Amino acid sequence: MYIDIISAKYKDGYKIELTFENGRSGIIDFAKYIEKGGVFSKLTDLEYFKRFQVNQELGILTWSDEIDVAPEVLYSECTGESLPEWMQEEGELEKTA
């Protein structure tokens, strides 16, 4: 399953509403990503956070083509659908390592 993001709209705080090519949509609170730190720490600057864009060629949400989150993960969070099997297996391997 790979479903492109076709639009993104800022809501408030660290929330963005995403719409996917199949018409499904939902709101993601990116605060949990920011809490992880690392590359996501740049998103703590709310003005930087608001400068996201959808890369239409790749169908992903990105910040300055530096930061992005796998669209499969965002789709799962927006719709409540399970992650693709190949992503679940990877997560299980990480848990056992």
C-alpha positions in Angstrom: 0.0 0.0 0.0 1.4 3.3 -1.0 -1.1 6.1 -1.2 0.1 9.6 -2.1 -0.7 12.7 0.0 -2.3 15.2 -2.4 -2.9 18.1 0.0 -2.1 19.3 3.5 -3.7 22.1 5.5 -2.4 23.6 8.7 -4.9 23.4 11.6 -3.4 24.6 14.8 -0.5 23.9 17.1 1.4 21.0 15.5 -1.6 19.6 13.7 -2.0 19.2 9.9 -4.9 17.8 8.0 -3.8 15.5 5.2 -5.8 14.3 2.2 -4.8 11.2 0.3 -5.3 10.4 -3.4 -8.1 7.9 -2.5 -10.1 10.7 -0.9 -9.5 9.7 2.7 -8.3 12.3 5.1 -7.4 12.9 8.7 -5.5 15.2 11.1 -2.1 14.3 12.5 -0.6 15.9 15.6 3.1 16.0 14.9 3.9 16.8 18.6 4.8 13.2 19.1 7.4 13.3 16.4 8.9 16.5 17.8 9.2 14.8 21.2 11.4 12.2 19.6 14.0 14.8 18.8 16.7 14.2 16.3 15.8 15.6 12.9 12.3 16.4 14.1 13.7 18.9 16.7 13.7 21.5 13.9 9.9 21.3 13.9 9.7 22.9 17.4 10.0 26.3 15.7 6.3 26.7 14.8 7.0 29.1 12.0 9.3 26.5 10.4 6.7 23.8 11.1 4.1 25.8 9.2 6.3 25.9 6.1 5.5 22.3 5.2 4.7 21.3 1.6 3.5 18.4 -0.3 6.0 17.1 -2.8 3.6 16.3 -5.6 6.1 14.2 -7.5 6.7 11.9 -4.5 3.3 12.3 -2.8 4.9 13.1 0.6 4.7 15.8 3.2 8.0 17.5 3.7 9.8 20.4 5.3 12.4 22.0 3.1 13.0 18.6 1.4 14.9 17.7 4.6 12.3 16.2 6.9 9.5 13.8 6.0 7.5 11.0 7.5 6.7 7.9 5.5 3.3 8.4 3.9 2.3 4.9 4.9 2.7 5.8 8.5 0.7 9.0 8.1 -2.1 7.2 6.2 -2.3 4.6 9.0 -2.5 7.3 11.6 -5.1 9.3 9.7 -7.4 6.4 8.8 -6.8 3.8 11.5 -5.8 1.2 8.9 -2.9 -1.1 9.7 0.5 -0.4 8.4 1.5 -2.4 5.3 2.7 -5.9 6.2 6.3 -5.1 5.2 6.4 -2.2 7.7 4.9 -4.3 10.5 7.5 -7.0 10.0 10.3 -4.5 10.2 8.9 -3.1 13.4 8.7 -6.6 14.9 12.3 -7.3 14.0 13.4 -4.1 15.7 11.5 -5.2 18.9 13.4 -8.5 19.0 16.8 -7.1 18.3 
